[in-house]
Amino acid sequence: MTTRWSTNITPAERAARILIGGLGAVAGIVLLTGATSTLAVVLELLLVVAGLDLVVTGALGHCPLYAKLGHVPASLKGSTS
């Protein structure tokens, strides 16, 4: 069964998510190289995962949390994509 997600993120937000998420993921990876405690490793891994989540949702144009909350930006209302 194939499910098509609707686009619920504006183009500007998509670009921002990809940029900020990519920077966050890279920063987390860089910080992991110098991690000295378990807490630091856990927090830096969370930064990497959060960054990757932003990159994926930005690339797909669909945010599952927005969908769950019923949020659709005004500029996308009435859009069929």
PDB file of N, CA, C and O in Angstrom, chain B, residues numbered from 101:
ATOM      1  N   MET B 101       0.844  -1.170   0.000  1.00  0.00           N
ATOM      2  CA  MET B 101       0.000   0.000   0.000  1.00  0.00           C
ATOM      3  C   MET B 101       0.895   1.240   0.000  1.00  0.00           C
ATOM      4  O   MET B 101       1.820   1.343   0.806  1.00  0.00           O
ATOM      5  N   THR B 102       0.621   2.167  -0.893  1.00  0.00           N
ATOM      6  CA  THR B 102       1.409   3.383  -1.012  1.00  0.00           C
ATOM      7  C   THR B 102       0.639   4.554  -0.415  1.00  0.00           C
ATOM      8  O   THR B 102      -0.540   4.755  -0.707  1.00  0.00           O
ATOM      9  N   THR B 103       1.318   5.312   0.416  1.00  0.00           N
ATOM     10  CA  THR B 103       0.706   6.491   1.016  1.00  0.00           C
ATOM     11  C   THR B 103       1.454   7.725   0.525  1.00  0.00           C
ATOM     12  O   THR B 103       2.682   7.779   0.588  1.00  0.00           O
ATOM     13  N   ARG B 104       0.718   8.705   0.039  1.00  0.00           N
ATOM     14  CA  ARG B 104       1.328   9.954  -0.405  1.00  0.00           C
ATOM     15  C   ARG B 104       1.072  11.007   0.647  1.00  0.00           C
ATOM     16  O   ARG B 104      -0.074  11.299   0.991  1.00  0.00           O
ATOM     17  N   TRP B 105       2.156  11.577   1.156  1.00  0.00           N
ATOM     18  CA  TRP B 105       2.026  12.632   2.147  1.00  0.00           C
ATOM     19  C   TRP B 105       1.789  13.955   1.464  1.00  0.00           C
ATOM     20  O   TRP B 105       2.341  14.230   0.399  1.00  0.00           O
ATOM     21  N   SER B 106       0.965  14.768   2.085  1.00  0.00           N
ATOM     22  CA  SER B 106       0.742  16.104   1.536  1.00  0.00           C
ATOM     23  C   SER B 106       1.842  17.031   2.038  1.00  0.00           C
ATOM     24  O   SER B 106       2.385  16.852   3.129  1.00  0.00           O
ATOM     25  N   THR B 107       2.152  18.012   1.225  1.00  0.00           N
ATOM     26  CA  THR B 107       3.151  19.011   1.607  1.00  0.00           C
ATOM     27  C   THR B 107       2.511  19.948   2.625  1.00  0.00           C
ATOM     28  O   THR B 107       1.484  20.567   2.348  1.00  0.00           O
ATOM     29  N   ASN B 108       3.119  20.050   3.800  1.00  0.00           N
ATOM     30  CA  ASN B 108       2.576  20.940   4.820  1.00  0.00           C
ATOM     31  C   ASN B 108       3.655  21.870   5.394  1.00  0.00           C
ATOM     32  O   ASN B 108       3.521  22.397   6.498  1.00  0.00           O
ATOM     33  N   ILE B 109       4.719  22.052   4.617  1.00  0.00           N
ATOM     34  CA  ILE B 109       5.796  22.969   4.997  1.00  0.00           C
ATOM     35  C   ILE B 109       6.045  23.903   3.810  1.00  0.00           C
ATOM     36  O   ILE B 109       6.166  23.453   2.671  1.00  0.00           O
ATOM     37  N   THR B 110       6.119  25.195   4.086  1.00  0.00           N
ATOM     38  CA  THR B 110       6.347  26.172   3.014  1.00  0.00           C
ATOM     39  C   THR B 110       7.766  26.026   2.459  1.00  0.00           C
ATOM     40  O   THR B 110       8.647  25.507   3.144  1.00  0.00           O
ATOM     41  N   PRO B 111       7.991  26.479   1.231  1.00  0.00           N
ATOM     42  CA  PRO B 111       9.335  26.391   0.646  1.00  0.00           C
ATOM     43  C   PRO B 111      10.412  27.085   1.488  1.00  0.00           C
ATOM     44  O   PRO B 111      11.526  26.576   1.606  1.00  0.00           O
ATOM     45  N   ALA B 112      10.092  28.231   2.068  1.00  0.00           N
ATOM     46  CA  ALA B 112      11.079  28.931   2.898  1.00  0.00           C
ATOM     47  C   ALA B 112      11.409  28.115   4.150  1.00  0.00           C
ATOM     48  O   ALA B 112      12.571  28.029   4.547  1.00  0.00           O
ATOM     49  N   GLU B 113      10.399  27.524   4.765  1.00  0.00           N
ATOM     50  CA  GLU B 113      10.637  26.701   5.952  1.00  0.00           C
ATOM     51  C   GLU B 113      11.406  25.432   5.586  1.00  0.00           C
ATOM     52  O   GLU B 113      12.248  24.969   6.355  1.00  0.00           O
ATOM     53  N   ARG B 114      11.119  24.875   4.420  1.00  0.00           N
ATOM     54  CA  ARG B 114      11.855  23.688   3.975  1.00  0.00           C
ATOM     55  C   ARG B 114      13.343  23.997   3.853  1.00  0.00           C
ATOM     56  O   ARG B 114      14.181  23.224   4.318  1.00  0.00           O
ATOM     57  N   ALA B 115      13.672  25.130   3.226  1.00  0.00           N
ATOM     58  CA  ALA B 115      15.078  25.513   3.063  1.00  0.00           C
ATOM     59  C   ALA B 115      15.737  25.747   4.421  1.00  0.00           C
ATOM     60  O   ALA B 115      16.876  25.337   4.641  1.00  0.00           O
ATOM     61  N   ALA B 116      15.019  26.404   5.328  1.00  0.00           N
ATOM     62  CA  ALA B 116      15.566  26.670   6.658  1.00  0.00           C
ATOM     63  C   ALA B 116      15.787  25.373   7.426  1.00  0.00           C
ATOM     64  O   ALA B 116      16.802  25.222   8.105  1.00  0.00           O
ATOM     65  N   ARG B 117      14.852  24.443   7.326  1.00  0.00           N
ATOM     66  CA  ARG B 117      15.005  23.156   8.010  1.00  0.00           C
ATOM     67  C   ARG B 117      16.227  22.397   7.493  1.00  0.00           C
ATOM     68  O   ARG B 117      16.993  21.831   8.273  1.00  0.00           O
ATOM     69  N   ILE B 118      16.400  22.391   6.183  1.00  0.00           N
ATOM     70  CA  ILE B 118      17.534  21.673   5.605  1.00  0.00           C
ATOM     71  C   ILE B 118      18.845  22.317   6.038  1.00  0.00           C
ATOM     72  O   ILE B 118      19.783  21.617   6.420  1.00  0.00           O
ATOM     73  N   LEU B 119      18.918  23.633   5.983  1.00  0.00           N
ATOM     74  CA  LEU B 119      20.143  24.340   6.358  1.00  0.00           C
ATOM     75  C   LEU B 119      20.460  24.178   7.850  1.00  0.00           C
ATOM     76  O   LEU B 119      21.569  23.783   8.211  1.00  0.00           O
ATOM     77  N   ILE B 120      19.500  24.479   8.702  1.00  0.00           N
ATOM     78  CA  ILE B 120      19.728  24.413  10.147  1.00  0.00           C
ATOM     79  C   ILE B 120      19.926  22.967  10.603  1.00  0.00           C
ATOM     80  O   ILE B 120      20.769  22.690  11.455  1.00  0.00           O
ATOM     81  N   GLY B 121      19.151  22.056  10.036  1.00  0.00           N
ATOM     82  CA  GLY B 121      19.315  20.645  10.390  1.00  0.00           C
ATOM     83  C   GLY B 121      20.672  20.107   9.985  1.00  0.00           C
ATOM     84  O   GLY B 121      21.307  19.371  10.740  1.00  0.00           O
ATOM     85  N   GLY B 122      21.116  20.475   8.794  1.00  0.00           N
ATOM     86  CA  GLY B 122      22.440  20.041   8.338  1.00  0.00           C
ATOM     87  C   GLY B 122      23.536  20.587   9.224  1.00  0.00           C
ATOM     88  O   GLY B 122      24.469  19.868   9.581  1.00  0.00           O
ATOM     89  N   LEU B 123      23.429  21.858   9.583  1.00  0.00           N
ATOM     90  CA  LEU B 123      24.422  22.458  10.478  1.00  0.00           C
ATOM     91  C   LEU B 123      24.410  21.787  11.852  1.00  0.00           C
ATOM     92  O   LEU B 123      25.466  21.546  12.437  1.00  0.00           O
ATOM     93  N   GLY B 124      23.227  21.489  12.361  1.00  0.00           N
ATOM     94  CA  GLY B 124      23.114  20.825  13.661  1.00  0.00           C
ATOM     95  C   GLY B 124      23.706  19.431  13.644  1.00  0.00           C
ATOM     96  O   GLY B 124      24.405  19.034  14.577  1.00  0.00           O
ATOM     97  N   ALA B 125      23.426  18.681  12.575  1.00  0.00           N
ATOM     98  CA  ALA B 125      23.964  17.320  12.471  1.00  0.00           C
ATOM     99  C   ALA B 125      25.487  17.342  12.372  1.00  0.00           C
ATOM    100  O   ALA B 125      26.167  16.551  13.026  1.00  0.00           O
ATOM    101  N   VAL B 126      26.011  18.235  11.565  1.00  0.00           N
ATOM    102  CA  VAL B 126      27.469  18.343  11.422  1.00  0.00           C
ATOM    103  C   VAL B 126      28.102  18.782  12.747  1.00  0.00           C
ATOM    104  O   VAL B 126      29.136  18.248  13.147  1.00  0.00           O
ATOM    105  N   ALA B 127      27.489  19.747  13.423  1.00  0.00           N
ATOM    106  CA  ALA B 127      28.019  20.206  14.712  1.00  0.00           C
ATOM    107  C   ALA B 127      28.015  19.074  15.730  1.00  0.00           C
ATOM    108  O   ALA B 127      28.970  18.924  16.492  1.00  0.00           O
ATOM    109  N   GLY B 128      26.959  18.281  15.751  1.00  0.00           N
ATOM    110  CA  GLY B 128      26.887  17.154  16.671  1.00  0.00           C
ATOM    111  C   GLY B 128      27.967  16.130  16.406  1.00  0.00           C
ATOM    112  O   GLY B 128      28.563  15.589  17.338  1.00  0.00           O
ATOM    113  N   ILE B 129      28.224  15.861  15.126  1.00  0.00           N
ATOM    114  CA  ILE B 129      29.274  14.899  14.765  1.00  0.00           C
ATOM    115  C   ILE B 129      30.646  15.436  15.170  1.00  0.00           C
ATOM    116  O   ILE B 129      31.472  14.698  15.708  1.00  0.00           O
ATOM    117  N   VAL B 130      30.884  16.714  14.913  1.00  0.00           N
ATOM    118  CA  VAL B 130      32.167  17.322  15.293  1.00  0.00           C
ATOM    119  C   VAL B 130      32.346  17.285  16.807  1.00  0.00           C
ATOM    120  O   VAL B 130      33.429  16.969  17.301  1.00  0.00           O
ATOM    121  N   LEU B 131      31.291  17.605  17.537  1.00  0.00           N
ATOM    122  CA  LEU B 131      31.377  17.591  18.998  1.00  0.00           C
ATOM    123  C   LEU B 131      31.590  16.178  19.548  1.00  0.00           C
ATOM    124  O   LEU B 131      32.239  16.002  20.580  1.00  0.00           O
ATOM    125  N   LEU B 132      31.044  15.176  18.859  1.00  0.00           N
ATOM    126  CA  LEU B 132      31.220  13.797  19.308  1.00  0.00           C
ATOM    127  C   LEU B 132      32.683  13.372  19.330  1.00  0.00           C
ATOM    128  O   LEU B 132      33.073  12.530  20.139  1.00  0.00           O
ATOM    129  N   THR B 133      33.488  13.947  18.454  1.00  0.00           N
ATOM    130  CA  THR B 133      34.899  13.553  18.399  1.00  0.00           C
ATOM    131  C   THR B 133      35.643  13.930  19.669  1.00  0.00           C
ATOM    132  O   THR B 133      36.658  13.315  19.995  1.00  0.00           O
ATOM    133  N   GLY B 134      35.154  14.929  20.387  1.00  0.00           N
ATOM    134  CA  GLY B 134      35.835  15.353  21.602  1.00  0.00           C
ATOM    135  C   GLY B 134      35.045  15.061  22.870  1.00  0.00           C
ATOM    136  O   GLY B 134      35.377  15.577  23.937  1.00  0.00           O
ATOM    137  N   ALA B 135      33.998  14.239  22.765  1.00  0.00           N
ATOM    138  CA  ALA B 135      33.162  13.947  23.929  1.00  0.00           C
ATOM    139  C   ALA B 135      33.952  13.201  24.992  1.00  0.00           C
ATOM    140  O   ALA B 135      34.674  12.250  24.695  1.00  0.00           O
ATOM    141  N   THR B 136      33.804  13.646  26.236  1.00  0.00           N
ATOM    142  CA  THR B 136      34.565  13.028  27.324  1.00  0.00           C
ATOM    143  C   THR B 136      33.685  12.324  28.347  1.00  0.00           C
ATOM    144  O   THR B 136      34.194  11.584  29.189  1.00  0.00           O
ATOM    145  N   SER B 137      32.378  12.540  28.290  1.00  0.00           N
ATOM    146  CA  SER B 137      31.501  11.883  29.266  1.00  0.00           C
ATOM    147  C   SER B 137      30.308  11.256  28.550  1.00  0.00           C
ATOM    148  O   SER B 137      29.995  11.595  27.409  1.00  0.00           O
ATOM    149  N   THR B 138      29.664  10.351  29.239  1.00  0.00           N
ATOM    150  CA  THR B 138      28.484   9.682  28.692  1.00  0.00           C
ATOM    151  C   THR B 138      27.378  10.691  28.408  1.00  0.00           C
ATOM    152  O   THR B 138      26.716  10.611  27.373  1.00  0.00           O
ATOM    153  N   LEU B 139      27.176  11.626  29.305  1.00  0.00           N
ATOM    154  CA  LEU B 139      26.145  12.649  29.117  1.00  0.00           C
ATOM    155  C   LEU B 139      26.420  13.472  27.859  1.00  0.00           C
ATOM    156  O   LEU B 139      25.501  13.770  27.096  1.00  0.00           O
ATOM    157  N   ALA B 140      27.675  13.836  27.646  1.00  0.00           N
ATOM    158  CA  ALA B 140      28.034  14.605  26.450  1.00  0.00           C
ATOM    159  C   ALA B 140      27.741  13.806  25.189  1.00  0.00           C
ATOM    160  O   ALA B 140      27.221  14.350  24.215  1.00  0.00           O
ATOM    161  N   VAL B 141      28.070  12.525  25.200  1.00  0.00           N
ATOM    162  CA  VAL B 141      27.818  11.673  24.030  1.00  0.00           C
ATOM    163  C   VAL B 141      26.318  11.593  23.753  1.00  0.00           C
ATOM    164  O   VAL B 141      25.893  11.725  22.606  1.00  0.00           O
ATOM    165  N   VAL B 142      25.518  11.380  24.790  1.00  0.00           N
ATOM    166  CA  VAL B 142      24.065  11.274  24.615  1.00  0.00           C
ATOM    167  C   VAL B 142      23.501  12.576  24.058  1.00  0.00           C
ATOM    168  O   VAL B 142      22.712  12.549  23.113  1.00  0.00           O
ATOM    169  N   LEU B 143      23.890  13.710  24.622  1.00  0.00           N
ATOM    170  CA  LEU B 143      23.378  15.002  24.151  1.00  0.00           C
ATOM    171  C   LEU B 143      23.807  15.293  22.717  1.00  0.00           C
ATOM    172  O   LEU B 143      23.028  15.828  21.929  1.00  0.00           O
ATOM    173  N   GLU B 144      25.032  14.945  22.382  1.00  0.00           N
ATOM    174  CA  GLU B 144      25.511  15.195  21.016  1.00  0.00           C
ATOM    175  C   GLU B 144      24.840  14.259  20.015  1.00  0.00           C
ATOM    176  O   GLU B 144      24.585  14.660  18.880  1.00  0.00           O
ATOM    177  N   LEU B 145      24.551  13.028  20.411  1.00  0.00           N
ATOM    178  CA  LEU B 145      23.797  12.124  19.534  1.00  0.00           C
ATOM    179  C   LEU B 145      22.382  12.647  19.322  1.00  0.00           C
ATOM    180  O   LEU B 145      21.844  12.548  18.220  1.00  0.00           O
ATOM    181  N   LEU B 146      21.779  13.199  20.364  1.00  0.00           N
ATOM    182  CA  LEU B 146      20.451  13.806  20.215  1.00  0.00           C
ATOM    183  C   LEU B 146      20.489  14.991  19.254  1.00  0.00           C
ATOM    184  O   LEU B 146      19.548  15.199  18.488  1.00  0.00           O
ATOM    185  N   LEU B 147      21.559  15.762  19.289  1.00  0.00           N
ATOM    186  CA  LEU B 147      21.724  16.879  18.355  1.00  0.00           C
ATOM    187  C   LEU B 147      21.813  16.367  16.919  1.00  0.00           C
ATOM    188  O   LEU B 147      21.215  16.947  16.013  1.00  0.00           O
ATOM    189  N   VAL B 148      22.548  15.297  16.716  1.00  0.00           N
ATOM    190  CA  VAL B 148      22.675  14.711  15.375  1.00  0.00           C
ATOM    191  C   VAL B 148      21.316  14.209  14.891  1.00  0.00           C
ATOM    192  O   VAL B 148      20.927  14.467  13.752  1.00  0.00           O
ATOM    193  N   VAL B 149      20.594  13.494  15.752  1.00  0.00           N
ATOM    194  CA  VAL B 149      19.284  12.946  15.369  1.00  0.00           C
ATOM    195  C   VAL B 149      18.291  14.068  15.076  1.00  0.00           C
ATOM    196  O   VAL B 149      17.548  13.994  14.097  1.00  0.00           O
ATOM    197  N   ALA B 150      18.271  15.098  15.908  1.00  0.00           N
ATOM    198  CA  ALA B 150      17.364  16.231  15.671  1.00  0.00           C
ATOM    199  C   ALA B 150      17.704  16.933  14.364  1.00  0.00           C
ATOM    200  O   ALA B 150      16.810  17.317  13.609  1.00  0.00           O
ATOM    201  N   GLY B 151      18.991  17.101  14.096  1.00  0.00           N
ATOM    202  CA  GLY B 151      19.412  17.721  12.837  1.00  0.00           C
ATOM    203  C   GLY B 151      18.987  16.901  11.635  1.00  0.00           C
ATOM    204  O   GLY B 151      18.502  17.446  10.643  1.00  0.00           O
ATOM    205  N   LEU B 152      19.169  15.589  11.723  1.00  0.00           N
ATOM    206  CA  LEU B 152      18.765  14.715  10.613  1.00  0.00           C
ATOM    207  C   LEU B 152      17.252  14.729  10.423  1.00  0.00           C
ATOM    208  O   LEU B 152      16.769  14.664   9.292  1.00  0.00           O
ATOM    209  N   ASP B 153      16.503  14.813  11.515  1.00  0.00           N
ATOM    210  CA  ASP B 153      15.046  14.905  11.415  1.00  0.00           C
ATOM    211  C   ASP B 153      14.641  16.168  10.656  1.00  0.00           C
ATOM    212  O   ASP B 153      13.758  16.124   9.799  1.00  0.00           O
ATOM    213  N   LEU B 154      15.276  17.279  10.966  1.00  0.00           N
ATOM    214  CA  LEU B 154      14.972  18.525  10.255  1.00  0.00           C
ATOM    215  C   LEU B 154      15.320  18.416   8.774  1.00  0.00           C
ATOM    216  O   LEU B 154      14.569  18.897   7.925  1.00  0.00           O
ATOM    217  N   VAL B 155      16.441  17.795   8.462  1.00  0.00           N
ATOM    218  CA  VAL B 155      16.842  17.633   7.060  1.00  0.00           C
ATOM    219  C   VAL B 155      15.817  16.769   6.316  1.00  0.00           C
ATOM    220  O   VAL B 155      15.406  17.114   5.209  1.00  0.00           O
ATOM    221  N   VAL B 156      15.411  15.666   6.910  1.00  0.00           N
ATOM    222  CA  VAL B 156      14.469  14.756   6.244  1.00  0.00           C
ATOM    223  C   VAL B 156      13.103  15.422   6.059  1.00  0.00           C
ATOM    224  O   VAL B 156      12.534  15.364   4.969  1.00  0.00           O
ATOM    225  N   THR B 157      12.569  16.055   7.114  1.00  0.00           N
ATOM    226  CA  THR B 157      11.259  16.696   6.965  1.00  0.00           C
ATOM    227  C   THR B 157      11.318  17.856   5.978  1.00  0.00           C
ATOM    228  O   THR B 157      10.361  18.101   5.244  1.00  0.00           O
ATOM    229  N   GLY B 158      12.434  18.565   5.961  1.00  0.00           N
ATOM    230  CA  GLY B 158      12.588  19.646   4.983  1.00  0.00           C
ATOM    231  C   GLY B 158      12.669  19.121   3.568  1.00  0.00           C
ATOM    232  O   GLY B 158      12.075  19.695   2.655  1.00  0.00           O
ATOM    233  N   ALA B 159      13.397  18.038   3.375  1.00  0.00           N
ATOM    234  CA  ALA B 159      13.537  17.471   2.032  1.00  0.00           C
ATOM    235  C   ALA B 159      12.219  16.885   1.527  1.00  0.00           C
ATOM    236  O   ALA B 159      11.898  17.001   0.344  1.00  0.00           O
ATOM    237  N   LEU B 160      11.458  16.258   2.422  1.00  0.00           N
ATOM    238  CA  LEU B 160      10.184  15.661   2.020  1.00  0.00           C
ATOM    239  C   LEU B 160       9.060  16.687   1.914  1.00  0.00           C
ATOM    240  O   LEU B 160       8.094  16.485   1.179  1.00  0.00           O
ATOM    241  N   GLY B 161       9.193  17.795   2.660  1.00  0.00           N
ATOM    242  CA  GLY B 161       8.144  18.812   2.644  1.00  0.00           C
ATOM    243  C   GLY B 161       6.959  18.446   3.501  1.00  0.00           C
ATOM    244  O   GLY B 161       5.903  19.072   3.408  1.00  0.00           O
ATOM    245  N   HIS B 162       7.123  17.434   4.342  1.00  0.00           N
ATOM    246  CA  HIS B 162       6.026  16.972   5.192  1.00  0.00           C
ATOM    247  C   HIS B 162       6.512  16.826   6.622  1.00  0.00           C
ATOM    248  O   HIS B 162       7.523  16.171   6.875  1.00  0.00           O
ATOM    249  N   CYS B 163       5.799  17.432   7.552  1.00  0.00           N
ATOM    250  CA  CYS B 163       6.115  17.322   8.974  1.00  0.00           C
ATOM    251  C   CYS B 163       4.998  16.520   9.638  1.00  0.00           C
ATOM    252  O   CYS B 163       3.860  16.985   9.695  1.00  0.00           O
ATOM    253  N   PRO B 164       5.305  15.318  10.142  1.00  0.00           N
ATOM    254  CA  PRO B 164       4.271  14.502  10.785  1.00  0.00           C
ATOM    255  C   PRO B 164       3.626  15.196  11.992  1.00  0.00           C
ATOM    256  O   PRO B 164       2.434  15.013  12.239  1.00  0.00           O
ATOM    257  N   LEU B 165       4.391  15.979  12.738  1.00  0.00           N
ATOM    258  CA  LEU B 165       3.822  16.696  13.881  1.00  0.00           C
ATOM    259  C   LEU B 165       2.805  17.735  13.412  1.00  0.00           C
ATOM    260  O   LEU B 165       1.731  17.862  13.999  1.00  0.00           O
ATOM    261  N   TYR B 166       3.142  18.475  12.359  1.00  0.00           N
ATOM    262  CA  TYR B 166       2.177  19.427  11.795  1.00  0.00           C
ATOM    263  C   TYR B 166       0.900  18.696  11.379  1.00  0.00           C
ATOM    264  O   TYR B 166      -0.205  19.168  11.643  1.00  0.00           O
ATOM    265  N   ALA B 167       1.058  17.546  10.730  1.00  0.00           N
ATOM    266  CA  ALA B 167      -0.106  16.781  10.270  1.00  0.00           C
ATOM    267  C   ALA B 167      -0.953  16.330  11.460  1.00  0.00           C
ATOM    268  O   ALA B 167      -2.181  16.409  11.420  1.00  0.00           O
ATOM    269  N   LYS B 168      -0.298  15.863  12.507  1.00  0.00           N
ATOM    270  CA  LYS B 168      -1.001  15.390  13.702  1.00  0.00           C
ATOM    271  C   LYS B 168      -1.773  16.533  14.359  1.00  0.00           C
ATOM    272  O   LYS B 168      -2.882  16.337  14.856  1.00  0.00           O
ATOM    273  N   LEU B 169      -1.180  17.728  14.357  1.00  0.00           N
ATOM    274  CA  LEU B 169      -1.822  18.892  14.969  1.00  0.00           C
ATOM    275  C   LEU B 169      -2.815  19.579  14.033  1.00  0.00           C
ATOM    276  O   LEU B 169      -3.547  20.474  14.456  1.00  0.00           O
ATOM    277  N   GLY B 170      -2.846  19.164  12.763  1.00  0.00           N
ATOM    278  CA  GLY B 170      -3.751  19.773  11.798  1.00  0.00           C
ATOM    279  C   GLY B 170      -3.276  21.121  11.289  1.00  0.00           C
ATOM    280  O   GLY B 170      -4.073  21.908  10.778  1.00  0.00           O
ATOM    281  N   HIS B 171      -1.978  21.395  11.426  1.00  0.00           N
ATOM    282  CA  HIS B 171      -1.416  22.685  11.007  1.00  0.00           C
ATOM    283  C   HIS B 171      -1.120  22.683   9.508  1.00  0.00           C
ATOM    284  O   HIS B 171      -0.408  21.816   9.000  1.00  0.00           O
ATOM    285  N   VAL B 172      -1.679  23.663   8.820  1.00  0.00           N
ATOM    286  CA  VAL B 172      -1.361  23.883   7.403  1.00  0.00           C
ATOM    287  C   VAL B 172      -1.123  25.386   7.247  1.00  0.00           C
ATOM    288  O   VAL B 172      -2.010  26.182   7.554  1.00  0.00           O
ATOM    289  N   PRO B 173       0.070  25.786   6.772  1.00  0.00           N
ATOM    290  CA  PRO B 173       0.340  27.215   6.574  1.00  0.00           C
ATOM    291  C   PRO B 173      -0.672  27.837   5.621  1.00  0.00           C
ATOM    292  O   PRO B 173      -1.137  27.192   4.681  1.00  0.00           O
ATOM    293  N   ALA B 174      -1.000  29.078   5.872  1.00  0.00           N
ATOM    294  CA  ALA B 174      -2.002  29.785   5.051  1.00  0.00           C
ATOM    295  C   ALA B 174      -1.640  29.771   3.570  1.00  0.00           C
ATOM    296  O   ALA B 174      -2.522  29.667   2.718  1.00  0.00           O
ATOM    297  N   SER B 175      -0.351  29.875   3.258  1.00  0.00           N
ATOM    298  CA  SER B 175       0.067  29.908   1.860  1.00  0.00           C
ATOM    299  C   SER B 175      -0.113  28.559   1.158  1.00  0.00           C
ATOM    300  O   SER B 175      -0.095  28.496  -0.071  1.00  0.00           O
ATOM    301  N   LEU B 176      -0.286  27.485   1.926  1.00  0.00           N
ATOM    302  CA  LEU B 176      -0.474  26.166   1.326  1.00  0.00           C
ATOM    303  C   LEU B 176      -1.913  25.694   1.341  1.00  0.00           C
ATOM    304  O   LEU B 176      -2.231  24.656   0.760  1.00  0.00           O
ATOM    305  N   LYS B 177      -2.782  26.435   1.993  1.00  0.00           N
ATOM    306  CA  LYS B 177      -4.198  26.027   2.028  1.00  0.00           C
ATOM    307  C   LYS B 177      -4.763  26.086   0.620  1.00  0.00           C
ATOM    308  O   LYS B 177      -4.580  27.063  -0.106  1.00  0.00           O
ATOM    309  N   GLY B 178      -5.442  25.036   0.262  1.00  0.00           N
ATOM    310  CA  GLY B 178      -6.003  24.954  -1.086  1.00  0.00           C
ATOM    311  C   GLY B 178      -5.051  24.356  -2.086  1.00  0.00           C
ATOM    312  O   GLY B 178      -5.433  24.132  -3.235  1.00  0.00           O
ATOM    313  N   SER B 179      -3.810  24.088  -1.687  1.00  0.00           N
ATOM    314  CA  SER B 179      -2.822  23.457  -2.559  1.00  0.00           C
ATOM    315  C   SER B 179      -3.121  21.965  -2.638  1.00  0.00           C
ATOM    316  O   SER B 179      -3.506  21.355  -1.641  1.00  0.00           O
ATOM    317  N   THR B 180      -2.949  21.383  -3.806  1.00  0.00           N
ATOM    318  CA  THR B 180      -3.263  19.953  -3.976  1.00  0.00           C
ATOM    319  C   THR B 180      -2.041  19.070  -3.862  1.00  0.00           C
ATOM    320  O   THR B 180      -2.178  17.848  -3.928  1.00  0.00           O
ATOM    321  N   SER B 181      -0.848  19.629  -3.693  1.00  0.00           N
ATOM    322  CA  SER B 181       0.346  18.792  -3.620  1.00  0.00           C
ATOM    323  C   SER B 181       0.528  18.182  -2.253  1.00  0.00           C
ATOM    324  O   SER B 181       1.491  17.449  -2.028  1.00  0.00           O
TER     325      SER B 181
END
